[in-house]
């Protein structure tokens, strides 16, 4: 049966987005972030995944949700990492029927005004829409040359080693379709920080998902302190190297040996 898309009676309902905000000691920012998200994407709900912030971030988010609606808090026993927070948020979103799962930071480095562009990209057929700093129109104002070289160099290394046509695989502002996430075994994604972001992009790419990059301006933190560290960056580079060796050398060798012995 062919459906007439011009007939409003057969239009599919709009897909409900969920914005996942991992937090640890973001009391200075959380209320403003929630207000900006609501202003930019009033159709989206928000899930704050709070790792027992001692500064009361979870309480502030919960109070805002009670007063304004559309926001809830998933409280966790302690600091368990960024990747773990997103995995928990995605699992919650899939369980509750959301069609688009969005990840963004709670530190105002990701501009909530870009949410509609990411949401529309997924609605238009993307499996993953990345808020990218390194496509035409993307910017990282105020960054030192050394920081830019490290970031772009790491992304170029990941693209070459993993064979991906993605310029900003470490970006943390992105939207997934629910279908794309269902194809990923989230429990098997163990990396954190930059490694988590790359592993998720790589998983979508290996599942032949459609990935688009939407240009964004990435701002420096105004308040609070960064959670990233040299350890997380080094971990990401080591993981990328292993994934490349595993999928381009180790697994093909194993398949060849099995064929010879069968």
C-alpha positions in Angstrom: 0.0 0.0 0.0 1.3 3.5 -0.9 0.8 6.3 1.6 0.1 9.8 0.3 2.4 12.0 2.3 0.4 15.1 1.3 -2.6 13.8 3.3 -2.3 15.0 7.0 -4.3 12.0 8.1 -1.4 9.6 7.3 1.5 11.8 8.6 3.7 10.0 11.1 3.8 11.6 14.5 6.8 13.8 15.3 9.7 12.0 16.9 10.3 12.9 20.5 13.8 14.0 21.4 15.6 13.4 24.8 18.6 15.5 25.7 20.9 13.6 28.0 23.0 15.9 30.3 25.6 14.1 32.4 26.6 16.2 35.5 29.1 16.2 38.3 29.3 19.5 40.2 27.6 21.7 37.7 25.4 23.7 40.1 26.8 26.9 38.6 25.5 26.0 35.2 22.6 23.5 35.4 19.6 25.9 35.7 20.8 28.1 32.9 21.5 25.1 30.7 18.0 23.7 31.3 16.4 27.1 30.5 18.4 27.4 27.3 17.5 23.9 26.2 13.8 24.6 26.8 14.0 27.8 24.8 15.9 26.2 21.9 14.0 22.9 21.7 10.7 23.1 23.7 9.6 19.8 22.2 12.5 17.9 23.8 12.6 16.4 27.3 15.8 16.5 29.4 17.4 13.7 31.5 20.1 14.9 33.9 22.3 12.0 34.8 23.9 13.1 38.0 26.8 11.2 39.6 26.0 12.2 43.2 27.3 15.8 42.8 28.2 17.1 46.3 27.4 20.7 45.2 23.7 19.8 44.9 23.4 19.8 41.1 20.9 17.0 41.1 18.6 18.8 43.6 18.7 22.0 41.5 17.8 20.0 38.3 15.0 18.1 40.1 13.5 21.4 41.4 13.6 22.9 38.0 11.9 19.9 36.5 9.1 20.1 39.1 8.5 23.7 38.4 8.7 23.6 34.6 8.1 20.0 33.6 9.9 18.0 30.9 13.1 17.4 32.9 14.0 14.5 35.2 17.0 13.4 37.1 18.7 10.0 37.1 20.8 9.8 40.2 23.8 7.5 40.4 25.7 6.4 43.5 29.0 8.1 42.6 31.3 9.4 39.9 31.2 6.7 37.2 32.4 8.6 34.1 31.1 10.3 31.1 30.7 7.2 28.9 28.8 5.4 31.6 26.5 8.4 32.1 25.6 8.5 28.4 25.1 4.8 28.2 22.7 5.0 31.2 20.9 7.9 29.6 20.5 6.3 26.3 19.2 3.1 27.8 16.6 5.1 29.7 15.6 7.0 26.6 15.2 3.8 24.5 13.2 2.2 27.3 10.8 5.1 27.4 10.3 5.4 23.7 12.2 8.4 22.7 13.1 8.6 19.0 16.1 10.9 19.1 18.8 10.7 21.8 21.0 13.8 22.2 24.1 14.2 24.1 25.6 17.5 25.2 27.7 18.9 28.0 26.3 20.8 31.0 29.0 23.4 31.0 27.7 25.8 28.4 30.5 24.9 25.9 27.8 23.4 23.6 25.3 26.1 22.5 21.8 24.8 23.0 20.7 27.0 20.1 22.2 24.4 17.8 19.8 21.7 19.1 17.2 22.2 16.3 19.8 21.7 13.6 20.9 18.4 15.1 17.3 17.2 15.6 16.3 18.1 12.1 19.4 16.3 10.7 18.2 13.1 12.3 14.6 13.7 11.3 15.9 14.1 7.7 17.4 10.6 7.8 20.7 10.8 9.6 21.6 8.0 12.0 24.0 10.3 13.8 24.3 14.0 13.6 27.6 15.4 15.0 28.0 19.0 16.1 31.3 19.4 14.4 34.1 22.0 15.0 36.1 21.0 11.9 33.7 21.2 9.0 33.2 24.5 7.1 31.4 26.9 9.3 32.6 25.2 12.5 34.8 27.2 14.9 36.8 26.9 18.1 37.4 30.6 19.0 40.1 31.4 21.5 41.9 28.1 21.2 45.7 28.1 21.2 47.4 26.7 18.2 48.8 23.8 20.2 45.3 22.8 21.5 43.9 23.0 18.0 46.7 20.8 16.6 46.3 18.2 19.2 42.5 18.0 18.7 42.5 18.0 15.0 45.5 15.7 14.8 43.8 13.2 17.1 40.7 13.3 14.9 42.7 12.9 11.8 44.5 9.9 13.3 41.2 8.3 14.3 39.8 8.9 10.8 42.8 7.3 9.1 43.2 4.3 11.5 39.5 3.5 11.6 38.8 4.3 8.0 36.0 6.8 8.8 35.0 9.9 6.8 34.4 12.0 9.9 36.3 15.1 10.8 35.2 15.5 14.4 34.8 12.1 16.0 35.7 13.4 19.4 32.8 15.9 19.5 30.5 15.5 22.4 27.5 17.4 21.0 25.5 15.0 18.9 22.1 13.4 18.2 21.4 9.7 17.5 18.4 8.1 16.0 16.9 5.5 18.4 17.3 2.9 15.6 21.0 3.5 15.4 21.5 3.1 19.1 19.4 -0.1 19.1 22.0 -1.6 16.7 24.8 -0.9 19.2 25.5 -3.1 22.2 25.8 -0.3 24.6 27.0 -2.6 27.4 30.0 -3.5 25.3 31.0 0.2 24.9 33.6 0.5 27.7 35.6 3.6 26.8 35.2 7.0 28.6 35.7 10.6 27.5 37.1 11.1 24.0 37.4 7.3 23.6 33.7 6.9 24.2 32.8 9.5 21.5 35.1 7.8 19.0 33.9 4.3 19.8 30.2 5.4 19.3 30.9 7.0 16.0 32.9 4.0 14.9 30.0 1.7 15.9 27.5 3.6 13.9 29.9 3.7 10.9 30.5 -0.1 11.1 26.7 -0.6 11.1 26.6 1.4 7.8 24.7 4.2 9.5 24.5 7.6 7.9 26.6 10.2 9.7 26.4 13.9 9.0 28.3 16.8 10.6 26.6 20.0 11.4 29.0 23.0 12.0 29.0 24.5 15.5 31.0 27.0 17.5 32.6 25.4 20.5 33.1 27.8 23.3 35.5 27.7 26.3 34.0 27.0 29.7 32.8 30.2 31.4 32.3 28.7 34.9 33.6 25.5 36.6 36.5 23.3 35.7 37.1 20.9 32.9 36.6 17.1 33.6 39.0 16.1 30.8 42.6 15.0 31.5 45.8 13.9 29.7 45.0 10.3 30.8 41.6 10.4 28.9 43.3 11.7 25.8 46.1 9.1 25.9 43.5 6.3 26.6 41.5 7.4 23.5 44.6 7.3 21.2 45.6 3.8 22.5 42.0 2.5 22.0 41.9 3.9 18.5 45.2 2.1 17.7 43.8 -1.2 19.2 40.5 -1.0 17.3 42.4 -0.4 14.0 44.8 -3.3 14.6 41.9 -5.5 15.8 39.6 -4.9 12.8 42.2 -4.5 10.0 44.8 -7.1 11.1 43.8 -9.4 14.0 40.2 -10.4 12.9 41.1 -10.9 9.2 44.0 -13.1 10.3 41.7 -15.2 12.5 39.1 -15.5 9.7 41.9 -16.7 7.4 43.2 -19.2 9.8 39.7 -20.6 10.4 39.1 -21.0 6.7 42.4 -22.9 6.3 41.6 -25.3 9.2 38.0 -25.9 8.2 
